[in-house]
Amino acid sequence: MQRIPINLATPGMKLATAVTNERGMALCGPGTELSEEMITRLSDMGVNRITVEGHPVDTGHAEKSLSQQIDELHARFRKVEGNPLMKRVKDIFLEQLKKRANEE
């Protein structure tokens, strides 16, 4: 599964997760095969990124493992370790990283 900018989508790619609008309403379901028309329509609706099956696009960035992302998160918050509010913010980011990894 790979999250890509809509402008890198090509016909034939399949959605790995549903595409939703800002209100959470589903625009396309998982497994939907993209056509040129659908890509244009999603872009016109303000969709910026989609999640597709596999890793079909070289975005120029190597994808980091969950453990690498967690290590970077800890490093970023090291200077504010004693701050309870910042600890909560870090915990929220950590929850989201783990949730996203489980979805993949």
C-alpha distance (Angstrom), angle and dihedral (degrees) to the residues before:
residue distance angle dihedral
M1 . . .
Q2 3.79 . .
R3 3.80 131.7 .
I4 3.80 109.2 -141.6
P5 3.80 138.4 172.4
I6 3.81 111.1 -96.1
N7 3.82 90.1 -119.9
L8 3.84 89.3 65.3
A9 3.80 93.2 53.0
T10 3.79 117.1 111.0
P11 3.79 132.5 -166.9
G12 3.79 112.4 -86.2
M13 3.80 96.5 35.9
K14 3.80 114.5 125.3
L15 3.78 124.6 -136.7
A16 3.80 113.8 -117.9
T17 3.81 93.6 -166.6
A18 3.79 135.0 22.2
V19 3.79 118.6 -84.8
T20 3.80 111.0 -131.8
N21 3.78 134.8 -174.3
E22 3.81 125.0 -125.5
R23 3.83 90.3 -82.7
G24 3.80 92.4 53.9
M25 3.81 95.0 -107.5
A26 3.80 112.6 146.4
L27 3.80 113.9 -114.1
C28 3.82 96.5 176.7
G29 3.78 131.3 5.1
P30 3.80 130.1 -129.6
G31 3.78 113.4 -81.2
T32 3.80 93.3 33.6
E33 3.79 111.8 142.2
L34 3.78 111.5 -133.8
S35 3.78 123.1 -125.7
E36 3.80 127.0 -169.2
E37 3.80 89.1 -106.7
M38 3.82 92.8 51.0
I39 3.81 92.4 48.6
T40 3.80 90.0 51.8
R41 3.81 92.0 46.7
L42 3.82 92.8 50.0
S43 3.79 90.9 48.1
D44 3.82 90.6 49.6
M45 3.83 88.6 52.2
G46 3.80 90.1 57.9
V47 3.80 98.9 -101.8
N48 3.81 106.9 153.0
R49 3.82 103.0 176.0
I50 3.79 136.7 23.3
T51 3.79 134.6 -173.1
V52 3.80 114.4 -126.1
E53 3.79 133.3 -174.3
G54 3.78 117.9 -92.3
H55 3.81 123.4 -4.4
P56 3.80 102.6 -71.5
V57 3.80 98.4 153.4
D58 3.78 130.5 65.4
T59 3.79 100.8 -145.6
G60 3.78 92.0 -178.3
H61 3.80 91.4 -109.7
A62 3.76 123.7 95.7
E63 3.79 109.3 -128.0
K64 3.78 112.4 -116.1
S65 3.78 124.2 -132.3
L66 3.80 120.3 -115.4
S67 3.80 91.1 -106.7
Q68 3.83 91.1 52.2
Q69 3.81 90.8 50.1
I70 3.82 91.5 48.8
D71 3.83 91.2 49.0
E72 3.81 89.9 51.6
L73 3.81 90.8 48.5
H74 3.80 91.7 52.7
A75 3.82 90.4 48.2
R76 3.80 92.4 50.8
F77 3.80 93.0 52.5
R78 3.82 97.1 40.4
K79 3.83 93.8 100.3
V80 3.83 92.4 56.6
E81 3.81 99.8 41.6
G82 3.81 93.9 128.8
N83 3.80 94.7 52.9
P84 3.84 110.8 97.5
L85 3.81 93.4 -158.8
M86 3.81 92.4 52.2
K87 3.80 89.6 46.6
R88 3.80 88.5 57.1
V89 3.81 91.0 49.0
K90 3.80 89.8 50.6
D91 3.83 90.8 48.6
I92 3.81 90.2 52.9
F93 3.80 91.0 52.0
L94 3.80 89.9 47.4
E95 3.82 91.4 51.6
Q96 3.80 90.6 50.6
L97 3.81 93.6 48.7
K98 3.81 90.7 51.9
K99 3.80 92.5 44.6
R100 3.80 92.0 51.6
A101 3.82 91.0 47.4
N102 3.81 90.6 52.6
E103 3.82 91.0 50.6
E104 3.80 91.0 55.5
